[in-house]
Amino acid sequence: MADCTRRDFLRAAGAGAVGLFIRRRAFAAEVAPDKPNVILCMTDDQGWGDCGYNGHKILKTPSLDAMSRQGLRFDRWYSGAPVCSPTRGSCLTGRHPYRYGIFFANVGHMKKEEITLAEALKAQGYTTGHFGKWHLGTLTTKVKDSNRGRPGATRHYSPPWKNGFDVCFSTEAKVPTWDPMIKPGTKDEPYGTYYWDGPEQRVTENLEGDDSRIIMDRAIPFIRAAAKQKKPFLAVIWFHTPHLPVIAGGKYLEMYKDDPGKNYLGCITAMDDQVGRLRAELKALGVADNTMLWFSSDNGPEGGKYNGTNGTAGPLRGRKRSLYEGGVRVPGLLVWPAKVTKPHIVKMPCCTSDYFPTVLDVLGFKMRGQPEPIDGVSLVPLIEGKMTERPRPIGFESSGQISLTDNRYKLIRPRGSKRRKKPNAGGRSAGGADGFELYDLIEDPGEKKNLAADKPEIVKAMKETLLKWQASCKKSNAGKDYKQA
């Protein structure tokens, strides 16, 4: 069969496009014939240290803590980028966002030539749903909405229903984490970002109170319907919490009432309760064992000068927008009782771009005509206990920064490094003449000691790999990965 374009794929999907896949190895000899359900939960701006299991002394996250004990806890889980939209693209495509023009938040959109995880699973008989923040394109061409939605604005129109999702309850971008439709500090002034569940279908009911609960109120009925029909499902649940405007209410505000970060802490605990609610529902429906439940954050914490968003990256250097560890190393969890029978901590670096190749590998299929290269790797061998080191490094690029992370070392050229003559804040060296810095992430996860001058051979080798990867991304963004019909 000849390779196909994405448009051919979508046309064939309606007729059961099994032929668009080629068989790969089975997940395991004893695998059940039932296709596993897949849930991708993701928070917005939750730092590595913003959970109880990573040592936060005040924040209560019992549901995440339970997941960390009952499944795989990834201590080196990376978001695909240090900001929102690019990471979301990596989750759905397995490809770095610079390959398809999503360079930053509110920039670009999911291109029609890309094949999303929802499209791939839909062709395999899955029902698919997106719930929460989308941020991969606009959702309306008729009214003013959020950051980029405008009457007649079609350039970046790329909603969930055009990217493989059967059902959605989605916003273009951020909303307040309590009473999401109301501008904070007002009684009834609209915030200006709306929930949509279809083409020009704006949602107007059940939008009061905690936003994470509002989102889960839509996700759970979708899961119930799929379970009743005995259909495998993909549920992408992308919480707005704890992105600003950070607001908590009710018991969640009360439990932290004496803490200056009460709104931030409260909204995360509220989200955690909804993760617990989701897990209880999966168990009640009898589908928990055969469900891959993933959890992560889209980037590091905001914090700093932004009022109320006092997140923490724990001992890690940097925050959101930075390619130092605090900007991209985030909470990462997987619970899958049917396959993860020995819970443990994973030290190998893993990334949101790994979702796509992992899920397709579990199903034993590879998309024919899939834009390549894929930056992610399948984590099936890791889940099976057969992989302890990542087979290839993770490349990052964002706003003038570039880095490469392998199993031990990280090479980074931070923003403005070529111009920096003096040490960084805290006395850290700015690196060599070309601004590259090298860190041993095993011995120095806080990136305090720059080893570039001490290990020039490692810098040279990693730099060559990094620049080749960067050139590959530029080639991809020029459309070279897309096969013509």
C-alpha positions as a LaTeX table, in Angstrom:
\begin{tabular}{lrrr}
\hline
Residue & $x$ (\AA) & $y$ (\AA) & $z$ (\AA) \\
\hline
Met1 & 0.00 & 0.00 & 0.00 \\
Ala2 & 1.30 & 3.43 & $-0.88$ \\
Asp3 & 1.86 & 6.01 & 1.81 \\
Cys4 & $-1.11$ & 8.29 & 2.39 \\
Thr5 & $-1.64$ & 11.87 & 3.36 \\
Arg6 & $-3.48$ & 12.82 & 6.53 \\
Arg7 & $-6.56$ & 13.68 & 4.47 \\
Asp8 & $-6.52$ & 10.19 & 2.89 \\
Phe9 & $-6.15$ & 8.74 & 6.36 \\
Leu10 & $-9.19$ & 10.58 & 7.69 \\
Arg11 & $-11.27$ & 9.56 & 4.69 \\
Ala12 & $-10.32$ & 5.93 & 5.12 \\
Ala13 & $-10.81$ & 6.04 & 8.90 \\
Gly14 & $-14.54$ & 6.35 & 8.43 \\
Ala15 & $-14.49$ & 2.98 & 6.66 \\
Gly16 & $-12.33$ & 1.25 & 9.25 \\
Ala17 & $-8.79$ & 2.05 & 8.27 \\
Val18 & $-7.02$ & $-0.99$ & 9.66 \\
Gly19 & $-5.09$ & $-1.16$ & 6.40 \\
Leu20 & $-3.40$ & 2.12 & 7.20 \\
Phe21 & $-1.45$ & 0.43 & 9.95 \\
Ile22 & 1.26 & $-2.15$ & 9.72 \\
Arg23 & 1.60 & $-4.82$ & 12.37 \\
Arg24 & 4.43 & $-4.50$ & 14.83 \\
Arg25 & 5.44 & $-6.82$ & 17.62 \\
Ala26 & 2.80 & $-7.73$ & 20.17 \\
Phe27 & 3.03 & $-5.97$ & 23.52 \\
Ala28 & 3.53 & $-9.32$ & 25.25 \\
Ala29 & 2.74 & $-12.93$ & 24.53 \\
Glu30 & 0.11 & $-13.02$ & 27.23 \\
Val31 & $-1.56$ & $-9.72$ & 26.27 \\
Ala32 & $-5.33$ & $-9.75$ & 26.53 \\
Pro33 & $-7.30$ & $-9.21$ & 23.32 \\
Asp34 & $-8.94$ & $-6.16$ & 24.86 \\
Lys35 & $-7.39$ & $-2.90$ & 23.74 \\
Pro36 & $-6.36$ & $-0.83$ & 26.76 \\
Asn37 & $-8.12$ & 2.42 & 27.50 \\
Val38 & $-5.86$ & 5.46 & 27.55 \\
Ile39 & $-6.23$ & 8.54 & 29.76 \\
Leu40 & $-3.81$ & 11.46 & 29.54 \\
Cys41 & $-4.24$ & 13.79 & 32.51 \\
Met42 & $-2.19$ & 16.97 & 32.54 \\
Thr43 & $-2.09$ & 20.03 & 34.75 \\
Asp44 & $-1.03$ & 23.52 & 33.71 \\
Asp45 & 2.07 & 25.08 & 35.34 \\
Gln46 & 2.35 & 22.51 & 38.16 \\
Gly47 & 5.97 & 22.34 & 39.25 \\
Trp48 & 8.00 & 19.24 & 40.05 \\
Gly49 & 7.72 & 20.07 & 43.74 \\
Asp50 & 3.98 & 20.84 & 43.67 \\
Cys51 & 2.84 & 17.47 & 44.98 \\
Gly52 & 3.04 & 15.66 & 48.27 \\
Tyr53 & 5.03 & 12.68 & 47.01 \\
Asn54 & 7.86 & 14.97 & 45.88 \\
Gly55 & 8.22 & 16.43 & 49.34 \\
His56 & 5.93 & 19.46 & 49.53 \\
Lys57 & 5.48 & 20.16 & 53.24 \\
Ile58 & 2.02 & 21.76 & 53.08 \\
Leu59 & 0.23 & 20.78 & 49.89 \\
Lys60 & $-2.18$ & 17.85 & 50.14 \\
Thr61 & $-2.29$ & 15.59 & 47.05 \\
Pro62 & $-3.44$ & 12.19 & 48.35 \\
Ser63 & $-4.60$ & 10.95 & 44.93 \\
Leu64 & $-1.30$ & 11.71 & 43.21 \\
Asp65 & 0.57 & 10.29 & 46.18 \\
Ala66 & $-1.42$ & 7.05 & 45.83 \\
Met67 & $-0.62$ & 6.87 & 42.11 \\
Ser68 & 3.07 & 7.31 & 42.90 \\
Arg69 & 2.92 & 4.26 & 45.19 \\
Gln70 & 0.77 & 2.09 & 42.95 \\
Gly71 & 2.38 & 2.54 & 39.54 \\
Leu72 & 5.41 & 4.04 & 37.86 \\
Arg73 & 6.74 & 7.25 & 39.34 \\
Phe74 & 8.94 & 9.05 & 36.83 \\
Asp75 & 11.47 & 11.17 & 38.68 \\
Arg76 & 12.89 & 12.45 & 35.38 \\
Trp77 & 9.70 & 13.11 & 33.44 \\
Tyr78 & 9.98 & 16.02 & 31.01 \\
Ser79 & 7.38 & 18.20 & 29.36 \\
Gly80 & 8.03 & 18.61 & 25.65 \\
Ala81 & 8.65 & 22.34 & 26.17 \\
Pro82 & 8.85 & 24.90 & 29.01 \\
Val83 & 5.51 & 26.42 & 27.98 \\
Cys84 & 1.97 & 25.30 & 27.31 \\
Ser85 & 0.98 & 24.91 & 23.66 \\
Pro86 & 4.20 & 23.25 & 22.45 \\
Thr87 & 4.00 & 20.56 & 25.13 \\
Arg88 & 0.40 & 19.81 & 24.21 \\
Gly89 & 1.43 & 19.26 & 20.63 \\
Ser90 & 4.13 & 16.81 & 21.72 \\
Cys91 & 1.56 & 14.80 & 23.70 \\
Leu92 & $-0.62$ & 14.23 & 20.64 \\
Thr93 & 1.99 & 13.74 & 17.91 \\
Gly94 & 5.13 & 12.34 & 19.53 \\
Arg95 & 7.02 & 15.10 & 17.70 \\
His96 & 8.80 & 18.20 & 18.92 \\
Pro97 & 6.55 & 21.25 & 18.39 \\
Tyr98 & 9.21 & 23.09 & 16.39 \\
Arg99 & 8.59 & 20.53 & 13.66 \\
Tyr100 & 5.12 & 21.95 & 12.97 \\
Gly101 & 5.36 & 25.60 & 13.95 \\
Ile102 & 4.05 & 25.68 & 17.52 \\
Phe103 & 7.00 & 27.62 & 18.90 \\
Phe104 & 5.34 & 29.15 & 21.95 \\
Ala105 & 1.96 & 29.64 & 23.60 \\
Asn106 & $-0.62$ & 31.23 & 21.27 \\
Val107 & 1.62 & 30.63 & 18.25 \\
Gly108 & 0.71 & 28.37 & 15.33 \\
His109 & $-1.79$ & 25.53 & 15.50 \\
Met110 & $-2.05$ & 21.78 & 15.00 \\
Lys111 & $-1.48$ & 21.41 & 11.27 \\
Lys112 & $-3.78$ & 19.24 & 9.20 \\
Glu113 & $-0.79$ & 17.22 & 7.96 \\
Glu114 & 0.05 & 16.00 & 11.46 \\
Ile115 & $-1.54$ & 12.77 & 12.68 \\
Thr116 & $-2.69$ & 12.93 & 16.28 \\
Leu117 & $-3.00$ & 10.15 & 18.81 \\
Ala118 & $-6.78$ & 10.65 & 18.71 \\
Glu119 & $-6.85$ & 10.06 & 14.94 \\
Ala120 & $-4.69$ & 6.97 & 15.19 \\
Leu121 & $-6.77$ & 5.42 & 17.98 \\
Lys122 & $-10.06$ & 6.37 & 16.35 \\
Ala123 & $-9.06$ & 4.30 & 13.32 \\
Gln124 & $-8.43$ & 1.42 & 15.71 \\
Gly125 & $-12.00$ & 1.51 & 16.99 \\
Tyr126 & $-11.52$ & 3.83 & 19.95 \\
Thr127 & $-13.94$ & 6.54 & 20.97 \\
Thr128 & $-12.04$ & 9.73 & 21.72 \\
Gly129 & $-12.66$ & 12.74 & 23.95 \\
His130 & $-10.86$ & 15.94 & 24.92 \\
Phe131 & $-11.74$ & 17.79 & 28.12 \\
Gly132 & $-10.28$ & 21.07 & 29.39 \\
Lys133 & $-7.62$ & 23.33 & 27.94 \\
Trp134 & $-6.82$ & 22.81 & 24.24 \\
His135 & $-4.38$ & 25.61 & 23.28 \\
Leu136 & $-3.51$ & 24.07 & 19.91 \\
Gly137 & $-5.59$ & 26.44 & 17.80 \\
Thr138 & $-8.76$ & 28.50 & 17.92 \\
Leu139 & $-12.22$ & 26.99 & 18.50 \\
Thr140 & $-14.53$ & 29.49 & 16.78 \\
Thr141 & $-14.64$ & 31.66 & 13.68 \\
Lys142 & $-17.84$ & 33.49 & 14.65 \\
Val143 & $-17.27$ & 35.28 & 17.97 \\
Lys144 & $-14.50$ & 36.84 & 20.04 \\
Asp145 & $-13.06$ & 34.16 & 22.28 \\
Ser146 & $-9.96$ & 33.97 & 24.44 \\
Asn147 & $-6.61$ & 34.97 & 22.96 \\
Arg148 & $-7.08$ & 34.47 & 19.23 \\
Gly149 & $-10.67$ & 33.53 & 18.43 \\
Arg150 & $-12.29$ & 36.26 & 16.31 \\
Pro151 & $-15.13$ & 36.56 & 13.80 \\
Gly152 & $-13.76$ & 35.50 & 10.44 \\
Ala153 & $-10.40$ & 34.39 & 11.86 \\
Thr154 & $-9.70$ & 31.04 & 10.21 \\
Arg155 & $-5.91$ & 30.92 & 9.97 \\
His156 & $-5.38$ & 29.13 & 13.29 \\
Tyr157 & $-8.76$ & 27.39 & 13.49 \\
Ser158 & $-7.85$ & 23.85 & 14.56 \\
Pro159 & $-10.30$ & 22.60 & 17.23 \\
Pro160 & $-10.41$ & 19.12 & 18.78 \\
Trp161 & $-13.18$ & 17.97 & 16.42 \\
Lys162 & $-10.84$ & 18.56 & 13.47 \\
Asn163 & $-8.06$ & 16.56 & 15.11 \\
Gly164 & $-9.68$ & 13.20 & 15.77 \\
Phe165 & $-11.82$ & 13.82 & 18.84 \\
Asp166 & $-15.41$ & 12.55 & 18.80 \\
Val167 & $-16.38$ & 14.44 & 21.94 \\
Cys168 & $-14.97$ & 17.54 & 23.55 \\
Phe169 & $-15.51$ & 20.10 & 26.29 \\
Ser170 & $-12.70$ & 22.49 & 25.56 \\
Thr171 & $-11.38$ & 26.02 & 25.92 \\
Glu172 & $-8.90$ & 27.72 & 23.64 \\
Ala173 & $-6.68$ & 28.81 & 26.54 \\
Lys174 & $-6.67$ & 29.63 & 30.25 \\
Val175 & $-9.63$ & 30.36 & 32.53 \\
Pro176 & $-9.85$ & 31.10 & 36.27 \\
Thr177 & $-9.54$ & 27.94 & 38.35 \\
Trp178 & $-12.78$ & 28.77 & 40.22 \\
Asp179 & $-15.91$ & 30.07 & 38.45 \\
Pro180 & $-14.06$ & 29.85 & 35.12 \\
Met181 & $-16.46$ & 32.02 & 33.13 \\
Ile182 & $-16.29$ & 35.00 & 35.53 \\
Lys183 & $-13.52$ & 37.58 & 35.66 \\
Pro184 & $-11.91$ & 37.37 & 39.13 \\
Gly185 & $-12.85$ & 40.23 & 41.43 \\
Thr186 & $-16.17$ & 40.86 & 39.70 \\
Lys187 & $-19.64$ & 39.53 & 40.34 \\
Asp188 & $-20.67$ & 38.59 & 36.83 \\
Glu189 & $-18.31$ & 40.15 & 34.28 \\
Pro190 & $-17.42$ & 37.51 & 31.65 \\
Tyr191 & $-13.82$ & 36.36 & 31.61 \\
Gly192 & $-13.92$ & 36.11 & 27.84 \\
Thr193 & $-12.82$ & 32.52 & 27.28 \\
Tyr194 & $-15.55$ & 29.96 & 26.65 \\
Tyr195 & $-16.06$ & 26.22 & 26.74 \\
Trp196 & $-17.05$ & 24.62 & 23.43 \\
Asp197 & $-18.40$ & 21.12 & 22.74 \\
Gly198 & $-18.66$ & 21.33 & 18.95 \\
Pro199 & $-18.61$ & 23.72 & 15.99 \\
Glu200 & $-19.96$ & 27.06 & 17.28 \\
Gln201 & $-21.57$ & 25.21 & 20.23 \\
Arg202 & $-20.77$ & 27.23 & 23.33 \\
Val203 & $-21.48$ & 25.57 & 26.68 \\
Thr204 & $-23.58$ & 27.60 & 29.11 \\
Glu205 & $-24.53$ & 25.17 & 31.91 \\
Asn206 & $-22.70$ & 23.72 & 34.95 \\
Leu207 & $-19.87$ & 26.24 & 34.89 \\
Glu208 & $-19.81$ & 27.36 & 38.52 \\
Gly209 & $-17.31$ & 26.42 & 41.21 \\
Asp210 & $-14.08$ & 24.47 & 40.86 \\
Asp211 & $-12.92$ & 24.24 & 37.26 \\
Ser212 & $-11.32$ & 20.81 & 37.67 \\
Arg213 & $-14.64$ & 19.42 & 38.90 \\
Ile214 & $-16.42$ & 21.08 & 35.98 \\
Ile215 & $-14.05$ & 19.34 & 33.56 \\
Met216 & $-14.42$ & 15.96 & 35.26 \\
Asp217 & $-18.20$ & 16.32 & 35.18 \\
Arg218 & $-17.86$ & 15.97 & 31.39 \\
Ala219 & $-15.08$ & 13.40 & 31.23 \\
Ile220 & $-16.74$ & 10.83 & 33.48 \\
Pro221 & $-20.00$ & 10.54 & 31.48 \\
Phe222 & $-17.88$ & 10.03 & 28.35 \\
Ile223 & $-16.00$ & 7.20 & 30.06 \\
Arg224 & $-19.22$ & 5.67 & 31.38 \\
Ala225 & $-20.73$ & 5.65 & 27.90 \\
Ala226 & $-17.65$ & 3.98 & 26.43 \\
Ala227 & $-17.60$ & 1.35 & 29.18 \\
Lys228 & $-21.30$ & 0.62 & 28.66 \\
Gln229 & $-20.71$ & 0.14 & 24.92 \\
Lys230 & $-17.58$ & $-1.93$ & 25.67 \\
Lys231 & $-15.54$ & 0.37 & 23.42 \\
Pro232 & $-11.93$ & 1.25 & 24.16 \\
Phe233 & $-11.51$ & 4.96 & 24.79 \\
Leu234 & $-8.97$ & 7.75 & 24.75 \\
Ala235 & $-9.72$ & 10.53 & 27.24 \\
Val236 & $-7.42$ & 13.56 & 27.17 \\
Ile237 & $-8.09$ & 15.52 & 30.37 \\
Trp238 & $-6.12$ & 18.75 & 30.47 \\
Phe239 & $-6.81$ & 20.74 & 33.63 \\
His240 & $-6.33$ & 24.52 & 33.73 \\
Thr241 & $-5.08$ & 24.27 & 37.31 \\
Pro242 & $-2.82$ & 25.80 & 38.60 \\
His243 & $-2.35$ & 28.34 & 35.77 \\
Leu244 & $-3.25$ & 31.90 & 36.65 \\
Pro245 & $-5.81$ & 33.31 & 37.41 \\
Val246 & $-5.38$ & 31.07 & 40.45 \\
Ile247 & $-8.55$ & 30.96 & 42.54 \\
Ala248 & $-9.72$ & 28.41 & 45.11 \\
Gly249 & $-13.07$ & 28.27 & 46.85 \\
Gly250 & $-15.10$ & 26.45 & 49.45 \\
Lys251 & $-13.34$ & 23.81 & 51.54 \\
Tyr252 & $-10.20$ & 24.05 & 49.40 \\
Leu253 & $-9.66$ & 27.67 & 50.36 \\
Glu254 & $-10.55$ & 26.96 & 53.97 \\
Met255 & $-7.97$ & 24.20 & 54.42 \\
Tyr256 & $-5.13$ & 26.62 & 53.57 \\
Lys257 & $-6.73$ & 29.80 & 54.93 \\
Asp258 & $-3.66$ & 30.89 & 56.91 \\
Asp259 & $-1.19$ & 30.35 & 54.08 \\
Pro260 & $-0.34$ & 33.22 & 51.68 \\
Gly261 & $-0.50$ & 30.71 & 48.83 \\
Lys262 & $-3.95$ & 29.46 & 49.81 \\
Asn263 & $-5.48$ & 29.88 & 46.35 \\
Tyr264 & $-2.63$ & 28.08 & 44.62 \\
Leu265 & $-2.52$ & 25.22 & 47.10 \\
Gly266 & $-6.29$ & 24.97 & 47.26 \\
Cys267 & $-6.84$ & 24.66 & 43.52 \\
Ile268 & $-4.23$ & 21.88 & 43.26 \\
Thr269 & $-5.87$ & 19.90 & 46.06 \\
Ala270 & $-9.21$ & 20.40 & 44.31 \\
Met271 & $-7.70$ & 18.98 & 41.11 \\
Asp272 & $-6.21$ & 16.09 & 43.06 \\
Asp273 & $-9.67$ & 15.24 & 44.39 \\
Gln274 & $-10.89$ & 14.95 & 40.81 \\
Val275 & $-8.07$ & 12.56 & 39.95 \\
Gly276 & $-9.24$ & 10.45 & 42.89 \\
Arg277 & $-12.81$ & 10.69 & 41.67 \\
Leu278 & $-11.69$ & 9.52 & 38.22 \\
Arg279 & $-9.85$ & 6.51 & 39.64 \\
Ala280 & $-12.84$ & 5.54 & 41.78 \\
Glu281 & $-15.08$ & 5.70 & 38.71 \\
Leu282 & $-12.74$ & 3.51 & 36.67 \\
Lys283 & $-12.79$ & 0.93 & 39.44 \\
Ala284 & $-16.58$ & 1.06 & 39.78 \\
Leu285 & $-16.96$ & 0.54 & 36.03 \\
Gly286 & $-14.62$ & $-2.43$ & 36.11 \\
Val287 & $-12.17$ & $-0.90$ & 33.63 \\
Ala288 & $-9.37$ & 0.27 & 35.93 \\
Asp289 & $-7.09$ & $-2.73$ & 35.32 \\
Asn290 & $-7.14$ & $-2.28$ & 31.55 \\
Thr291 & $-6.67$ & 1.50 & 31.60 \\
Met292 & $-3.38$ & 3.31 & 31.14 \\
Leu293 & $-3.76$ & 6.37 & 33.36 \\
Trp294 & $-0.99$ & 8.91 & 32.80 \\
Phe295 & $-0.44$ & 12.13 & 34.74 \\
Ser296 & 1.96 & 15.00 & 34.10 \\
Ser297 & 2.25 & 18.79 & 33.90 \\
Asp298 & 2.77 & 20.86 & 30.76 \\
Asn299 & 5.80 & 22.75 & 32.13 \\
Gly300 & 7.39 & 24.00 & 35.31 \\
Pro301 & 5.80 & 26.43 & 37.78 \\
Glu302 & 5.12 & 30.10 & 37.14 \\
Gly303 & 5.86 & 31.53 & 40.56 \\
Gly304 & 8.16 & 34.50 & 41.00 \\
Lys305 & 6.61 & 37.89 & 40.33 \\
Tyr306 & 3.22 & 36.49 & 39.32 \\
Asn307 & 0.80 & 37.10 & 42.17 \\
Gly308 & $-0.66$ & 34.00 & 43.73 \\
Thr309 & 1.16 & 31.43 & 41.62 \\
Asn310 & 3.71 & 30.38 & 44.21 \\
Gly311 & 4.65 & 27.06 & 42.66 \\
Thr312 & 7.86 & 25.20 & 43.33 \\
Ala313 & 10.26 & 23.16 & 41.25 \\
Gly314 & 11.73 & 21.74 & 44.46 \\
Pro315 & 15.54 & 21.60 & 44.26 \\
Leu316 & 15.57 & 22.21 & 40.52 \\
Arg317 & 16.95 & 25.32 & 38.85 \\
Gly318 & 14.63 & 27.47 & 36.73 \\
Arg319 & 10.90 & 27.79 & 36.23 \\
Lys320 & 8.37 & 28.00 & 33.42 \\
Arg321 & 9.88 & 29.33 & 30.14 \\
Ser322 & 13.35 & 28.08 & 31.08 \\
Leu323 & 15.14 & 25.02 & 29.71 \\
Tyr324 & 16.90 & 24.50 & 33.00 \\
Glu325 & 15.42 & 21.51 & 34.82 \\
Gly326 & 12.81 & 23.47 & 36.78 \\
Gly327 & 11.17 & 24.60 & 33.56 \\
Val328 & 10.75 & 21.17 & 31.99 \\
Arg329 & 11.14 & 18.44 & 34.63 \\
Val330 & 7.64 & 17.90 & 35.98 \\
Pro331 & 5.57 & 15.33 & 37.88 \\
Gly332 & 5.09 & 12.12 & 35.88 \\
Leu333 & 3.01 & 9.07 & 36.78 \\
Leu334 & 1.55 & 5.95 & 35.16 \\
Val335 & $-0.92$ & 3.55 & 36.74 \\
Trp336 & $-1.88$ & 0.50 & 34.66 \\
Pro337 & $-2.71$ & $-2.41$ & 36.98 \\
Ala338 & $-2.86$ & $-5.01$ & 34.19 \\
Lys339 & 0.76 & $-4.38$ & 33.22 \\
Val340 & 2.47 & $-2.38$ & 35.96 \\
Thr341 & 2.38 & $-5.00$ & 38.70 \\
Lys342 & 5.55 & $-3.93$ & 40.51 \\
Pro343 & 5.36 & $-0.22$ & 41.34 \\
His344 & 8.71 & 1.54 & 41.35 \\
Ile345 & 10.54 & 4.79 & 40.69 \\
Val346 & 11.81 & 5.30 & 37.14 \\
Lys347 & 15.13 & 7.13 & 36.89 \\
Met348 & 15.37 & 7.08 & 33.09 \\
Pro349 & 14.50 & 10.37 & 31.36 \\
Cys350 & 11.06 & 10.19 & 29.71 \\
Cys351 & 8.97 & 12.81 & 27.95 \\
Thr352 & 5.46 & 13.77 & 26.87 \\
Ser353 & 6.50 & 12.99 & 23.28 \\
Asp354 & 6.73 & 9.34 & 24.37 \\
Tyr355 & 2.94 & 8.95 & 24.69 \\
Phe356 & 2.31 & 8.54 & 20.96 \\
Pro357 & 4.93 & 5.86 & 20.18 \\
Thr358 & 4.21 & 4.03 & 23.44 \\
Val359 & 0.46 & 3.70 & 22.89 \\
Leu360 & 0.87 & 2.64 & 19.26 \\
Asp361 & 3.49 & 0.10 & 20.33 \\
Val362 & 1.11 & $-1.31$ & 22.94 \\
Leu363 & $-1.43$ & $-1.84$ & 20.16 \\
Gly364 & 1.22 & $-3.32$ & 17.89 \\
Phe365 & 0.72 & $-0.84$ & 15.06 \\
Lys366 & 2.61 & 1.86 & 13.25 \\
Met367 & 0.89 & 4.45 & 11.13 \\
Arg368 & 1.79 & 4.24 & 7.46 \\
Gly369 & 2.29 & 7.75 & 6.10 \\
Gln370 & 3.02 & 9.09 & 9.58 \\
Pro371 & 5.12 & 12.29 & 9.43 \\
Glu372 & 8.61 & 11.46 & 10.61 \\
Pro373 & 10.85 & 11.69 & 12.48 \\
Ile374 & 9.12 & 10.90 & 15.75 \\
Asp375 & 11.06 & 12.40 & 18.66 \\
Gly376 & 9.50 & 10.25 & 21.35 \\
Val377 & 10.40 & 6.64 & 22.10 \\
Ser378 & 8.21 & 3.72 & 23.05 \\
Leu379 & 8.22 & 3.08 & 26.79 \\
Val380 & 6.84 & $-0.43$ & 26.35 \\
Pro381 & 10.24 & $-2.02$ & 27.08 \\
Leu382 & 10.47 & 0.10 & 30.23 \\
Ile383 & 6.99 & $-0.98$ & 31.32 \\
Glu384 & 8.03 & $-4.59$ & 30.69 \\
Gly385 & 11.14 & $-4.10$ & 32.83 \\
Lys386 & 13.52 & $-4.48$ & 29.88 \\
Met387 & 14.80 & $-0.92$ & 29.50 \\
Thr388 & 16.68 & 1.23 & 32.02 \\
Glu389 & 18.35 & 3.74 & 29.69 \\
Arg390 & 16.83 & 5.96 & 27.04 \\
Pro391 & 17.92 & 4.87 & 23.54 \\
Arg392 & 18.31 & 8.44 & 22.29 \\
Pro393 & 18.46 & 11.86 & 23.98 \\
Ile394 & 15.68 & 14.43 & 24.31 \\
Gly395 & 16.12 & 17.68 & 22.39 \\
Phe396 & 14.56 & 20.97 & 23.47 \\
Glu397 & 14.32 & 24.39 & 21.87 \\
Ser398 & 12.38 & 27.41 & 23.08 \\
Ser399 & 12.73 & 31.18 & 22.68 \\
Gly400 & 16.44 & 31.27 & 21.92 \\
Gln401 & 17.32 & 28.43 & 24.29 \\
Ile402 & 18.41 & 24.97 & 23.18 \\
Ser403 & 19.36 & 21.85 & 25.12 \\
Leu404 & 19.96 & 18.11 & 24.90 \\
Thr405 & 19.34 & 15.68 & 27.75 \\
Asp406 & 20.62 & 12.11 & 27.81 \\
Asn407 & 20.72 & 9.49 & 30.53 \\
Arg408 & 23.35 & 11.37 & 32.52 \\
Tyr409 & 24.37 & 14.68 & 30.99 \\
Lys410 & 22.61 & 17.81 & 29.83 \\
Leu411 & 24.01 & 20.29 & 27.36 \\
Ile412 & 22.28 & 23.67 & 27.38 \\
Arg413 & 22.74 & 27.03 & 25.76 \\
Pro414 & 20.46 & 29.33 & 27.75 \\
Arg415 & 18.81 & 32.44 & 26.40 \\
Gly416 & 21.30 & 35.26 & 25.80 \\
Ser417 & 24.29 & 33.07 & 26.69 \\
Lys418 & 26.43 & 34.27 & 23.78 \\
Arg419 & 26.37 & 37.79 & 25.18 \\
Arg420 & 26.96 & 36.81 & 28.79 \\
Lys421 & 30.45 & 37.74 & 29.98 \\
Lys422 & 30.01 & 37.25 & 33.71 \\
Pro423 & 28.92 & 34.24 & 35.77 \\
Asn424 & 25.24 & 33.56 & 36.21 \\
Ala425 & 23.42 & 34.56 & 39.37 \\
Gly426 & 24.79 & 32.49 & 42.22 \\
Gly427 & 28.27 & 32.39 & 40.75 \\
Arg428 & 27.51 & 29.76 & 38.11 \\
Ser429 & 29.74 & 29.87 & 35.07 \\
Ala430 & 28.16 & 30.95 & 31.81 \\
Gly431 & 29.93 & 28.19 & 29.88 \\
Gly432 & 32.37 & 28.19 & 27.00 \\
Ala433 & 32.91 & 30.72 & 24.27 \\
Asp434 & 29.77 & 29.64 & 22.46 \\
Gly435 & 27.67 & 29.76 & 25.62 \\
Phe436 & 27.08 & 26.01 & 26.08 \\
Glu437 & 26.91 & 24.63 & 29.61 \\
Leu438 & 27.16 & 20.98 & 30.68 \\
Tyr439 & 25.64 & 19.40 & 33.77 \\
Asp440 & 25.74 & 15.93 & 35.29 \\
Leu441 & 22.07 & 15.44 & 36.18 \\
Ile442 & 22.76 & 12.30 & 38.22 \\
Glu443 & 25.20 & 14.00 & 40.58 \\
Asp444 & 23.91 & 17.55 & 40.18 \\
Pro445 & 20.16 & 17.70 & 39.40 \\
Gly446 & 20.11 & 21.32 & 40.58 \\
Glu447 & 22.53 & 22.29 & 37.78 \\
Lys448 & 24.93 & 24.10 & 40.07 \\
Lys449 & 28.27 & 22.97 & 38.64 \\
Asn450 & 28.97 & 23.64 & 34.98 \\
Leu451 & 31.30 & 20.94 & 33.63 \\
Ala452 & 31.75 & 22.35 & 30.12 \\
Ala453 & 35.39 & 23.31 & 30.64 \\
Asp454 & 36.19 & 19.99 & 32.33 \\
Lys455 & 34.59 & 17.67 & 29.76 \\
Pro456 & 35.11 & 19.22 & 26.32 \\
Glu457 & 34.81 & 15.87 & 24.55 \\
Ile458 & 31.29 & 15.34 & 25.91 \\
Val459 & 30.34 & 18.91 & 25.01 \\
Lys460 & 31.60 & 18.39 & 21.46 \\
Ala461 & 29.73 & 15.12 & 20.93 \\
Met462 & 26.47 & 16.36 & 22.44 \\
Lys463 & 26.69 & 19.65 & 20.56 \\
Glu464 & 27.00 & 17.81 & 17.24 \\
Thr465 & 23.94 & 15.71 & 18.07 \\
Leu466 & 21.98 & 18.74 & 19.24 \\
Leu467 & 22.71 & 20.86 & 16.17 \\
Lys468 & 21.81 & 17.97 & 13.84 \\
Trp469 & 18.51 & 17.61 & 15.69 \\
Gln470 & 17.88 & 21.36 & 15.46 \\
Ala471 & 18.52 & 21.26 & 11.70 \\
Ser472 & 16.10 & 18.34 & 11.41 \\
Cys473 & 13.39 & 20.36 & 13.18 \\
Lys474 & 13.92 & 23.27 & 10.79 \\
Lys475 & 13.58 & 20.90 & 7.85 \\
Ser476 & 10.36 & 19.50 & 9.31 \\
Asn477 & 8.89 & 22.96 & 9.85 \\
Ala478 & 9.54 & 23.70 & 6.18 \\
Gly479 & 7.14 & 20.87 & 5.34 \\
Lys480 & 9.73 & 18.28 & 4.31 \\
Asp481 & 8.13 & 15.54 & 6.44 \\
Tyr482 & 4.78 & 15.64 & 4.68 \\
Lys483 & 4.35 & 13.15 & 1.86 \\
Gln484 & 2.25 & 14.26 & $-1.07$ \\
Ala485 & $-0.53$ & 12.11 & $-2.45$ \\
\hline
\end{tabular}
